[in-house]
Amino acid sequence: MSKIISISKAAEWLKENDNYLLITHRRPDGDTLGSAGALAEGLRELGKTVYVLKNPEVTPRYASCIGDYLAPDDFLPGFVIAIDTATVDLFAQNALEYKDTVALCIDHHESNTNYAGMLCIDASRSACGELVYDILMEISGEINAKTAECLYVALSTDTGCFSYANTTSDTFAVAARLVEAGAPVARLNKSLFRTKTRGRIKIEGMITSSMEFHFDGKVAIAMITREMMETSGATEDDIDDISNLPVSVEGVGFGITLRELSSPVDCKISCRTVPPYDANALCGKFGGGGHKTAAGATLKKSIDEIKVDLLDILKTEIH
C-alpha cells in the first residue's frame, strides 16, 4: 500500500534526492509524455540527473516531449517515478523490471492501485500535468518555456483542448500561466487539434459508417479492426483521441470504441461518457479503469464477444 503524500512533500523529496528514471504508460498519450517531459526538464533545471525510460509505443505526435531526456541503456536509476500510470498493468514490457521498485507515482486516476512506495494523487485534477506543474512551482517557483510547452500538451490533450467535463477553473488558471511562461499555444493547438491526415479522415469515415447505436441511441459502439487500419493507412498517431468520436453524437451517454490490437482476440475497450454515466465503473467490470468520463480496459476476447458482454451489462446501467 502506498504512502499518500502531498504536493509539497513530493517536491521536498524530489529536491532531496537524485538520479531519477521516469516511466510513462503503455499507448502513451499527451498527458503521460508531456508530464514526464516537463518533470524531467524542471528537475534538470535544478541540476538533477533525470531520464525518461524509452517507451516503444511513443508516436511522432508527442515524441518531442521526451526526446531530449531518453535514458541510455546503461543508466542505473537511484529512484523510479511513474507518471500518470494507475497500475503496473499499464507498464510497457521494458518497464516491468521496475514494477516492484517504483518509489513515487504521480497520478490523477481514482483507479490507482497503490503500487508505488509513495503516491501523490488528486483525482479531481483534469490532467497529471496539473500536479506536475504544482510540484515544479513548489520546487522553484518558476518554469521555462520548454517545460510550459510540455505541460500545455499534457493539459490540452487530456481535456480535449479544454472542452471536456473534467476541465476546471484551476485547469484554465494553469493554462494561462503556461502561456505566460512561453508555451507556443497557436502552434500546439493547430498541430494537436486542427490538423488531420488523410489516414485519419479515412478511418473516421469507416468508423462513423459502421457505428452501432443501442438503447434508444444512448449507447454508441464504434469498432476499429486491424483490416480497417490497413485499408485506411491510418497510423497510431491518426487514431489518437478517436475514442471521443462515438460520444460526440447527440443523445449518446456511453460512447464505446472497441479496437483490435495485435490479434482479433486481443482488444481494447475505450469508453467515454456524459454524466451521470460512469466510464470507470463500466471498465472496472472488465479489469480496467480510469475516470468517470474516460476509462479503458484490454481483454483477450474478440470485438463481437466483448460487445455481447457490454450490452448485457449496460442493460442495468442505462436509464
C-alpha positions as MATLAB code, in Angstrom:
seq = 'MSKIISISKAAEWLKENDNYLLITHRRPDGDTLGSAGALAEGLRELGKTVYVLKNPEVTPRYASCIGDYLAPDDFLPGFVIAIDTATVDLFAQNALEYKDTVALCIDHHESNTNYAGMLCIDASRSACGELVYDILMEISGEINAKTAECLYVALSTDTGCFSYANTTSDTFAVAARLVEAGAPVARLNKSLFRTKTRGRIKIEGMITSSMEFHFDGKVAIAMITREMMETSGATEDDIDDISNLPVSVEGVGFGITLRELSSPVDCKISCRTVPPYDANALCGKFGGGGHKTAAGATLKKSIDEIKVDLLDILKTEIH';
ca = [
       0.000    0.000    0.000;
       1.353    3.396   -0.996;
       2.055    6.200    1.403;
      -0.086    9.119    0.218;
       1.927   12.321    0.115;
       1.096   15.946   -0.634;
       2.459   18.091   -3.433;
       4.779   19.859   -1.009;
       6.103   16.535    0.310;
       6.655   15.283   -3.237;
       8.550   18.477   -4.066;
      10.644   18.165   -0.916;
      11.506   14.534   -1.708;
      12.481   15.400   -5.284;
      14.778   18.171   -4.069;
      16.458   15.916   -1.518;
      17.215   13.009   -3.877;
      18.696   12.466   -7.346;
      19.198   10.035  -10.258;
      15.597    9.627  -11.378;
      14.085    7.409  -14.040;
      10.598    8.391  -15.196;
       8.161    5.784  -16.525;
       5.233    6.537  -18.849;
       2.319    4.218  -19.545;
       1.558    1.913  -22.472;
      -0.008    3.502  -25.546;
       1.225    6.827  -24.185;
      -0.878    9.931  -24.565;
      -0.068   13.609  -24.304;
      -0.585   13.709  -20.552;
       1.858   10.965  -19.553;
       4.509   12.140  -22.049;
       4.003   15.858  -21.530;
       4.073   15.443  -17.757;
       7.209   13.285  -17.911;
       8.996   15.714  -20.209;
       8.046   18.668  -18.004;
       9.213   16.959  -14.817;
      12.474   15.906  -16.467;
      13.152   19.434  -17.730;
      12.212   21.026  -14.411;
      14.440   18.713  -12.411;
      17.347   19.158  -14.804;
      16.988   22.910  -14.339;
      17.564   22.148  -10.679;
      20.787   20.260  -11.523;
      19.329   16.781  -11.049;
      20.146   13.715  -13.159;
      16.863   12.536  -14.641;
      15.874   10.454  -17.654;
      12.680    9.097  -19.174;
      12.582    5.388  -19.933;
      12.149    4.737  -23.649;
       8.564    3.829  -24.431;
       8.284    1.595  -27.526;
       4.781    2.862  -28.293;
       5.532    6.584  -28.482;
       4.136    8.139  -31.668;
       5.533   11.140  -33.574;
       2.746   13.418  -32.298;
       4.191   13.506  -28.769;
       7.757   12.272  -29.266;
       9.261   15.748  -28.867;
       8.019   15.918  -25.265;
      10.555   13.322  -24.119;
      13.072   13.200  -26.968;
      15.758   15.143  -25.075;
      15.504   13.020  -21.940;
      15.625    9.383  -23.060;
      17.630    7.144  -20.748;
      20.796    5.499  -22.067;
      20.739    1.718  -21.916;
      23.334    1.622  -19.128;
      21.622    4.133  -16.812;
      21.113    2.787  -13.289;
      18.466    4.850  -11.510;
      18.541    5.697   -7.873;
      14.771    6.194   -7.851;
      11.989    5.250  -10.253;
       8.961    7.533  -10.720;
       5.779    6.543  -12.562;
       3.858    9.316  -14.305;
       0.095    9.225  -14.958;
       0.104    5.432  -14.587;
      -2.642    3.930  -12.442;
      -1.438    0.319  -12.400;
       1.614   -1.772  -13.271;
      -0.572   -3.469  -15.880;
      -0.034   -0.288  -17.888;
       3.770   -0.613  -17.801;
       5.448   -1.248  -21.147;
       7.385   -4.510  -21.396;
      10.743   -2.811  -20.830;
       9.403   -1.141  -17.659;
       8.264   -4.318  -15.926;
      11.645   -4.836  -14.283;
      10.849   -1.762  -12.149;
       7.290   -2.698  -11.182;
       8.233   -3.595   -7.587;
      10.645   -0.706   -7.053;
       8.650    2.407   -8.006;
       9.468    4.980   -5.336;
       6.878    7.588   -6.345;
       3.799    7.670   -8.546;
       2.301   10.997   -9.625;
      -1.220   10.406  -10.865;
      -4.787   11.696  -11.177;
      -6.662    8.415  -11.712;
      -9.071    7.332   -8.993;
      -8.430    3.744  -10.123;
      -4.771    3.894   -8.990;
      -3.803    0.566   -7.384;
      -1.323    1.988   -4.828;
       1.641    0.027   -6.191;
       4.316    2.685   -5.555;
       6.121    3.388   -2.301;
       4.660    6.902   -2.312;
       1.654    8.230   -4.183;
       0.983   11.881   -4.983;
      -2.551   11.784   -6.313;
      -5.506   14.079   -6.860;
      -8.356   12.580   -8.872;
     -10.054   15.977   -9.140;
      -7.300   17.228  -11.456;
      -8.054   17.281  -15.156;
      -4.577   16.049  -16.048;
      -1.472   14.731  -14.361;
       0.214   17.791  -15.829;
      -1.613   19.968  -13.301;
       0.035   18.060  -10.455;
       3.462   18.232  -12.101;
       3.033   21.987  -12.568;
       2.249   22.450   -8.874;
       5.192   20.277   -7.850;
       7.617   22.233  -10.025;
       6.288   25.551   -8.757;
       6.706   24.278   -5.202;
      10.315   23.354   -6.014;
      11.498   26.528   -7.743;
       8.604   28.937   -8.213;
       9.081   29.158  -11.971;
       9.217   27.112  -15.170;
      10.912   27.702  -18.513;
       9.293   27.721  -21.971;
      10.169   24.078  -22.721;
       8.505   22.916  -19.503;
       5.483   25.097  -20.275;
       5.178   23.553  -23.734;
       5.223   20.004  -22.353;
       2.664   20.857  -19.691;
       0.384   22.527  -22.219;
       0.436   19.303  -24.249;
      -0.495   17.399  -21.081;
      -3.382   19.665  -20.098;
      -4.828   20.335  -23.528;
      -4.866   16.733  -24.716;
      -6.416   15.309  -21.542;
      -9.184   17.934  -21.664;
      -9.893   17.881  -25.395;
      -8.478   21.375  -25.759;
     -10.332   22.381  -22.582;
     -13.724   21.153  -23.778;
     -14.285   18.022  -21.638;
     -16.239   17.895  -18.398;
     -13.019   17.342  -16.426;
     -11.864   20.894  -17.225;
     -11.974   23.130  -14.155;
     -11.232   26.745  -13.319;
      -7.860   25.549  -11.988;
      -7.123   23.992  -15.391;
      -7.708   27.326  -17.110;
      -5.631   29.117  -14.489;
      -2.676   26.778  -15.000;
      -3.039   27.011  -18.782;
      -2.894   30.808  -18.550;
       0.343   30.602  -16.580;
       1.792   28.199  -19.152;
       1.043   30.731  -21.895;
       2.763   33.414  -19.827;
       5.784   31.109  -19.446;
       6.138   30.734  -23.202;
       4.058   27.750  -24.329;
       3.541   28.093  -28.129;
      -0.233   27.770  -27.906;
      -1.165   28.604  -31.509;
       1.284   26.080  -32.953;
       0.316   23.356  -30.486;
      -3.435   23.854  -30.944;
      -3.052   23.705  -34.727;
      -0.946   20.522  -34.730;
      -2.830   18.726  -31.963;
      -6.461   19.647  -32.684;
      -6.940   21.217  -36.103;
      -4.800   19.085  -38.408;
      -5.876   15.693  -39.807;
      -4.027   13.350  -42.140;
      -5.735   11.564  -44.995;
      -5.466    8.356  -42.975;
      -7.382    9.969  -40.125;
     -10.114   11.178  -42.454;
     -10.467    7.719  -43.989;
     -10.587    5.829  -40.681;
     -13.133    8.315  -39.292;
     -15.337    7.623  -42.297;
     -15.115    3.879  -41.759;
     -15.904    4.218  -38.067;
     -18.881    6.520  -38.484;
     -20.414    4.444  -41.295;
     -20.258    1.249  -39.201;
     -21.112    2.725  -35.792;
     -23.884    0.935  -33.891;
     -26.499    2.542  -31.665;
     -28.303    0.764  -28.835;
     -30.817    1.559  -26.079;
     -32.613    4.294  -27.990;
     -29.347    5.882  -29.037;
     -27.923    6.257  -25.535;
     -25.088    3.843  -26.348;
     -22.867    4.204  -29.413;
     -20.334    1.491  -30.224;
     -17.532    2.068  -32.733;
     -15.275   -0.694  -33.970;
     -11.712   -0.480  -35.296;
     -10.339   -3.678  -36.804;
      -6.807   -4.316  -37.987;
      -8.200   -4.578  -41.511;
      -9.668   -1.080  -41.210;
      -6.299    0.276  -40.100;
      -4.554   -1.354  -43.056;
      -7.153   -0.283  -45.611;
      -7.204    3.344  -44.458;
      -3.460    3.576  -43.988;
      -4.069    5.091  -40.556;
      -1.229    5.139  -38.035;
      -1.262    5.151  -34.234;
      -0.963    8.933  -34.416;
      -4.018    9.063  -36.650;
      -6.264    7.350  -34.120;
      -5.100    9.355  -31.142;
      -8.188   10.557  -29.270;
     -10.513    8.870  -31.782;
     -12.379    7.208  -28.907;
     -14.162   10.535  -28.381;
     -15.964   10.154  -31.696;
     -18.915    7.976  -30.516;
     -19.763   10.169  -27.521;
     -19.875   13.249  -29.764;
     -23.136   12.010  -31.283;
     -26.219   13.807  -29.964;
     -28.057   11.831  -27.284;
     -25.229    9.392  -26.563;
     -24.399    8.773  -22.893;
     -21.956    5.884  -23.354;
     -19.553    6.222  -26.305;
     -17.587    2.979  -26.614;
     -14.763    2.165  -29.010;
     -13.647   -1.440  -29.481;
     -10.290   -1.907  -31.179;
      -8.369   -4.976  -32.306;
      -4.750   -4.788  -31.192;
      -2.186   -7.491  -32.023;
      -4.799  -10.098  -32.999;
      -8.594  -10.434  -33.387;
      -8.765  -11.761  -29.812;
      -6.621   -9.006  -28.288;
      -8.885   -5.986  -27.994;
      -9.144   -2.693  -26.167;
     -12.250   -1.020  -24.787;
     -12.213    2.768  -24.676;
     -15.240    4.318  -23.007;
     -16.258    7.976  -22.909;
     -19.371    9.094  -21.070;
     -21.616   12.038  -20.404;
     -22.685   12.468  -16.731;
     -24.292   10.778  -14.901;
     -22.897    7.691  -16.654;
     -19.657    6.269  -15.233;
     -16.962    5.021  -17.622;
     -14.664    3.972  -14.769;
     -17.318    1.745  -13.212;
     -18.099    0.098  -16.547;
     -14.470   -0.581  -17.472;
     -13.778   -1.762  -13.919;
     -16.051   -4.717  -14.635;
     -13.575   -5.737  -17.346;
     -10.480   -5.305  -15.187;
      -9.725   -1.779  -16.381;
     -10.346    1.710  -15.080;
      -9.684    5.413  -15.429;
     -12.025    8.326  -14.779;
     -15.795    8.698  -14.593;
     -15.929   10.225  -18.061;
     -12.996    8.376  -19.671;
     -11.752    4.858  -18.986;
     -10.484    1.748  -20.715;
      -9.645   -1.939  -20.481;
      -7.798   -4.558  -22.507;
      -9.192   -8.073  -22.963;
      -8.268  -11.337  -24.631;
     -11.579  -11.542  -26.447;
     -12.905  -10.667  -29.884;
     -14.801   -7.475  -30.604;
     -18.039   -9.428  -31.061;
     -17.618  -11.229  -27.725;
     -16.860   -8.005  -25.879;
     -19.835   -6.279  -27.498;
     -22.188   -9.005  -26.246;
     -20.780   -8.673  -22.714;
     -21.042   -4.871  -22.810;
     -24.639   -4.815  -23.956;
     -25.578   -7.321  -21.274;
     -24.022   -5.133  -18.545;
     -25.417   -1.899  -19.971;
     -28.988   -3.183  -19.663;
     -28.795   -2.273  -15.987;
     -26.797    0.924  -16.478;
     -28.989    2.789  -18.960;
     -31.807    4.906  -17.571;
];
